[in-house]
Amino acid sequence: MPELPEVETIARALKYGGRDAPSIVGRTIDRVDLLWERTLETPSPTEFHKRVPGQIITDVYRRAKYLVLKLSRDTMLIHLRMSGDILVASGIDIIGSHPRLVLYFLDDWHMTFTDTRKFGRVWLLTNPERVFAKLGPEPFDSSLTSTKFHQLLQRRKRQIKPLLMDQTFLAGMGNIYTDEALFKSQIHPRTKANTLSKVQATDLLKNIRSVLNTGIQHNGASIDWVYRGGDFQNKLLVYQRTGEPCPVCYTTIERIIVGQRSTHICPSCQEFPDEPHNT
Ligand SMILES: [Zn+2]
């Protein structure tokens, strides 16, 4: 599933050009082809077809795991969910399998949202804050200091891994980068958030930023979904390395289930602080 680094990589390619395609910024949308109506969360397909043509793409960026396309009048949000991807190509042929939405530009180019598993969604809004209001802070937000992060953790009794993946607590984290950040911080994923010390919270925030930055530098991870082009999967320390030796202490990496999600830990580096029977 695409997480912050993968969505950031796609957003940067759409904005600056990349992934074998030019920037889409400055292009005018000539017409749209909605191939799977339920891809559209809002508005109705009729209104979408009426409102989008003629609008110019003025900017592209990422917020949490949303791709944000600023248009001349509206904002289009795309959430890739499990298997979504964005392909930009020229000519009349639609590339990629399972296209759900195609934006045709006035020139020869078009942008296709492909999504095998159909969980991806698109919004067209005059004010994107309607969707963003419930999101937690961005991990790279400079106002998220280690003191602030520790205070936020102090208020929560949840297990740290599901809390970090809760988009209303912190935006952009998913299974891969959470496992990696907790391993680097030597924190067991079932540790209660409010039991973490200031030193642990500081270290955790630093490691969250470091794994996300490394992920972005490697164009994300191409793993268990259709996303292509990234090579961060070769740099993963514990994620999907069950049975392999821990890169720090050589203990065998284990797979456990935390919050119904597959979780990878080194049982020596990430000792559970108390109640090891607790699930
Ligand atoms: Zn270890």
Residues whose N, C-alpha, C, O or C-beta is under 5 A from the ligand:
A	BS01	ZN	C246 V248 C249 Y250 T251 C266 S268 C269
